[in-house]
């Protein structure tokens, strides 16, 4: 099923499943995606183009800001 067969509204309780595995370089590669609707119907969305890989974003490092009220 392609995008043309997707429902206009995704009902509450729908699960979006992404399956992936690391490639040789250690990056995660998506191998399949699907929606599972509350009534049990499965809609295969396929993998991203050419099994695109992505890197997980690194968490932001918090730094302490100097208070503008200091030294009053």
N, C-alpha and C positions, 0 to 999 in steps of 0.2 A: 504494500500500500504506500502511496506517495503522499505528498503534502495536500493534494487535491482531496484526499479522502479523510483528512483530519476533521474532527468535529469543530463547529464554530465556537463552542464554549467547552472548556475542559472542566468536567464536573469535580466537585470536592471528593477527595479520596482517591484521585488518580495518582498512580505511581509512575515516575519517570526513571527508567533504569538505564544506566550507562555501564557498559562492560569494557574493560581495558586491561592491558598488560604492559609491562615495561619493555621497551625495545633494547637493542644491544647497547645503546648509549645511556640507558637508564631513564630515558624520558617515557612518560606514560603515553601509550598509543591506544586510542579509542578503537574498539573492534565492532561494537554494535550499540544501538540505542533503540529503546522501545518505550511506548506508553502502555500501561495496563490500567484499563478503566475499571471502575467499581463493579461493573457487571461481569468482569472477567475477560472482556474482549481485549486482545493484544494488537497493537498497531506497531509494526516494525518500521523504524525510522532510518534504518541502515546506519553505516558508519559515516563519519565525516569524510570529506573528500580525500581520497588516497590515504585513509587511516591517519589523519593528521595527529601529530604529537603536540603535547603542550608541557610546559614546565609549571610546577606549582609556584605560585607567588610566595616570596619570602615575607614573613611577618614584618610589619613596620617596627622599627626600633624607636621606642619612646625616649625622648630626652627631656630633662628637667628644664623648664623655662625659668628665667630669673623673674621674680615678681617685680612689677612696676611700682609697687608700694614699698619696696625695700629701701632702706636708708632715708627714711623721712624724719 
